[in-house]
Amino acid sequence: DGHGDTKRAPSAEAINTVSDLEVARRVDALARREEEIERLQSELQMAVQREDSLRKKLSHVQNERGRDRQKLDNLSNNARVKQQQIELDLRHWRNEAERLQGEVNKRDQWLKKARDIITEYQKRTIPPSGAQSPATPSAMPSAKR
């Protein structure tokens, strides 16, 4: 018994104390893990909500883009139709201007012929300027017109 080298078995009280410390550490670790799990679940839920919100925004933006594309297509089609109508009107008015110019040219030719006829008539009916006859244009009633 006098030997100090002998090891004694731990007492029941020491075993209970060690077990209590180990249990306390494990309970504490478990509580930290549960808190971490709750935090991660909360982050996951927020991320899912953010994703849903972003999906809704994306869908809304895509719908707006589709409406804008449709408006642009409609404007483009309307502009194309107006351009065609303008070109058609322009062709019509050019043809009308050419037709009217042709009429003016015909009338100019007719007037030139009429002047030539009048000049020729006057040459034949009016005596030369030296001789005065009773049939001079100033004496004729039709010359007043």
The 8 nearest C-alpha neighbors of each residue, nearest first, counted from 0:
[[1, 2, 3, 5, 4, 6, 7, 8],
 [2, 0, 3, 4, 5, 6, 7, 8],
 [1, 3, 0, 4, 5, 6, 7, 8],
 [2, 4, 5, 1, 0, 6, 7, 8],
 [5, 3, 2, 6, 1, 7, 0, 8],
 [6, 4, 3, 7, 2, 0, 1, 8],
 [7, 5, 4, 8, 3, 9, 2, 0],
 [6, 8, 9, 5, 10, 4, 3, 0],
 [7, 9, 10, 6, 11, 5, 13, 14],
 [10, 8, 13, 7, 11, 14, 12, 6],
 [9, 11, 13, 12, 8, 14, 7, 15],
 [12, 10, 14, 13, 15, 9, 16, 8],
 [11, 13, 15, 10, 14, 16, 9, 17],
 [14, 12, 16, 10, 15, 11, 9, 17],
 [15, 13, 11, 17, 12, 16, 18, 10],
 [14, 16, 18, 12, 13, 17, 19, 11],
 [17, 15, 19, 13, 18, 14, 12, 20],
 [18, 16, 20, 14, 19, 15, 13, 21],
 [17, 19, 15, 21, 16, 20, 22, 14],
 [18, 20, 16, 22, 17, 21, 15, 23],
 [21, 19, 23, 17, 22, 18, 24, 16],
 [20, 22, 18, 24, 23, 19, 17, 25],
 [21, 23, 19, 25, 20, 24, 18, 26],
 [22, 24, 20, 26, 21, 25, 19, 27],
 [25, 23, 27, 21, 22, 26, 28, 20],
 [24, 26, 28, 22, 27, 23, 29, 21],
 [27, 25, 29, 23, 28, 24, 22, 30],
 [26, 28, 30, 24, 25, 29, 23, 31],
 [29, 27, 25, 31, 30, 26, 24, 32],
 [28, 30, 26, 32, 27, 31, 25, 33],
 [29, 31, 33, 27, 32, 28, 26, 34],
 [32, 30, 34, 28, 29, 33, 35, 27],
 [31, 33, 35, 29, 34, 30, 36, 28],
 [32, 34, 36, 30, 35, 31, 29, 37],
 [35, 33, 37, 31, 32, 36, 38, 30],
 [34, 36, 32, 38, 33, 37, 39, 31],
 [35, 37, 33, 39, 34, 38, 40, 32],
 [38, 36, 40, 34, 35, 39, 41, 33],
 [39, 37, 35, 41, 36, 40, 34, 42],
 [38, 40, 42, 36, 41, 37, 43, 35],
 [41, 39, 43, 37, 42, 38, 36, 44],
 [40, 42, 44, 38, 39, 43, 37, 45],
 [43, 41, 39, 45, 40, 44, 46, 38],
 [44, 42, 40, 46, 41, 45, 39, 47],
 [43, 45, 41, 47, 46, 42, 40, 48],
 [46, 44, 48, 42, 43, 47, 49, 41],
 [45, 47, 43, 49, 44, 48, 50, 42],
 [48, 46, 50, 44, 49, 45, 43, 51],
 [47, 49, 45, 51, 50, 46, 52, 44],
 [48, 50, 46, 52, 47, 51, 45, 53],
 [49, 51, 47, 53, 48, 52, 46, 54],
 [52, 50, 54, 48, 53, 49, 47, 55],
 [51, 53, 49, 55, 50, 54, 48, 56],
 [52, 54, 56, 50, 55, 51, 57, 49],
 [55, 53, 57, 51, 56, 52, 50, 58],
 [56, 54, 58, 52, 53, 57, 59, 51],
 [57, 55, 53, 59, 58, 54, 60, 52],
 [58, 56, 54, 60, 59, 55, 53, 61],
 [57, 59, 55, 61, 56, 60, 54, 62],
 [60, 58, 56, 62, 57, 61, 55, 63],
 [59, 61, 63, 57, 62, 58, 64, 56],
 [60, 62, 64, 58, 63, 59, 57, 65],
 [61, 63, 65, 59, 64, 60, 58, 66],
 [64, 62, 60, 66, 65, 61, 67, 59],
 [65, 63, 61, 67, 62, 66, 68, 60],
 [64, 66, 68, 62, 63, 67, 69, 61],
 [65, 67, 69, 63, 68, 64, 70, 62],
 [66, 68, 64, 70, 69, 65, 63, 71],
 [67, 69, 65, 71, 66, 70, 64, 72],
 [70, 68, 66, 72, 67, 71, 73, 65],
 [71, 69, 67, 73, 72, 68, 74, 66],
 [70, 72, 68, 74, 69, 73, 75, 67],
 [71, 73, 75, 69, 70, 74, 76, 68],
 [74, 72, 70, 76, 75, 71, 77, 69],
 [75, 73, 77, 71, 76, 72, 78, 70],
 [74, 76, 72, 78, 73, 77, 71, 79],
 [77, 75, 79, 73, 78, 74, 72, 80],
 [78, 76, 74, 80, 79, 75, 73, 81],
 [77, 79, 81, 75, 76, 80, 82, 74],
 [78, 80, 76, 82, 77, 81, 75, 83],
 [79, 81, 77, 83, 82, 78, 84, 76],
 [82, 80, 84, 78, 83, 79, 85, 77],
 [81, 83, 85, 79, 84, 80, 78, 86],
 [82, 84, 86, 80, 81, 85, 87, 79],
 [85, 83, 81, 87, 82, 86, 88, 80],
 [86, 84, 82, 88, 87, 83, 89, 81],
 [85, 87, 89, 83, 84, 88, 90, 82],
 [86, 88, 84, 90, 85, 89, 83, 91],
 [89, 87, 91, 85, 90, 86, 84, 92],
 [88, 90, 86, 92, 91, 87, 85, 93],
 [91, 89, 93, 87, 88, 92, 94, 86],
 [90, 92, 88, 94, 89, 93, 95, 87],
 [93, 91, 95, 89, 94, 90, 96, 88],
 [92, 94, 96, 90, 95, 91, 89, 97],
 [95, 93, 97, 91, 92, 96, 98, 90],
 [94, 96, 92, 98, 93, 97, 99, 91],
 [97, 95, 93, 99, 98, 94, 92, 100],
 [98, 96, 100, 94, 95, 99, 101, 93],
 [97, 99, 95, 101, 96, 100, 94, 102],
 [98, 100, 102, 96, 101, 97, 95, 103],
 [99, 101, 103, 97, 102, 98, 96, 104],
 [100, 102, 104, 98, 99, 103, 97, 105],
 [103, 101, 99, 105, 100, 104, 106, 98],
 [104, 102, 100, 106, 101, 105, 107, 99],
 [103, 105, 107, 101, 102, 106, 100, 108],
 [106, 104, 102, 108, 107, 103, 109, 101],
 [107, 105, 109, 103, 108, 104, 110, 102],
 [108, 106, 104, 110, 109, 105, 103, 111],
 [107, 109, 111, 105, 106, 110, 112, 104],
 [108, 110, 106, 112, 107, 111, 113, 105],
 [111, 109, 113, 107, 112, 108, 106, 114],
 [110, 112, 108, 114, 113, 109, 107, 115],
 [113, 111, 115, 109, 110, 114, 116, 108],
 [112, 114, 110, 116, 111, 115, 109, 117],
 [115, 113, 117, 111, 116, 112, 118, 110],
 [114, 116, 112, 118, 113, 117, 119, 111],
 [115, 117, 113, 119, 114, 118, 120, 112],
 [118, 116, 120, 114, 119, 115, 121, 113],
 [119, 117, 121, 115, 120, 116, 114, 122],
 [118, 120, 116, 122, 117, 121, 115, 123],
 [121, 119, 117, 123, 118, 122, 116, 124],
 [120, 122, 118, 124, 123, 119, 125, 117],
 [123, 121, 119, 120, 124, 125, 118, 126],
 [124, 122, 120, 121, 125, 119, 126, 118],
 [123, 125, 121, 122, 120, 126, 134, 135],
 [126, 124, 121, 122, 123, 135, 127, 136],
 [127, 125, 128, 124, 130, 131, 123, 132],
 [126, 128, 129, 130, 125, 131, 122, 124],
 [127, 129, 130, 126, 131, 125, 135, 132],
 [130, 128, 127, 131, 126, 132, 125, 135],
 [131, 129, 128, 127, 132, 126, 125, 135],
 [132, 130, 129, 133, 135, 128, 126, 134],
 [131, 133, 134, 135, 130, 126, 125, 138],
 [132, 134, 135, 131, 138, 139, 136, 137],
 [135, 133, 132, 138, 139, 136, 125, 137],
 [136, 134, 138, 137, 133, 132, 139, 125],
 [135, 137, 139, 138, 142, 134, 125, 141],
 [138, 136, 135, 139, 142, 143, 140, 134],
 [139, 137, 135, 136, 134, 140, 133, 142],
 [138, 140, 136, 141, 137, 142, 135, 134],
 [141, 139, 142, 143, 138, 137, 136, 144],
 [140, 142, 143, 139, 144, 136, 138, 137],
 [143, 141, 144, 140, 136, 139, 137, 138],
 [144, 142, 141, 140, 137, 139, 136, 138],
 [143, 142, 141, 140, 139, 136, 137, 138]]
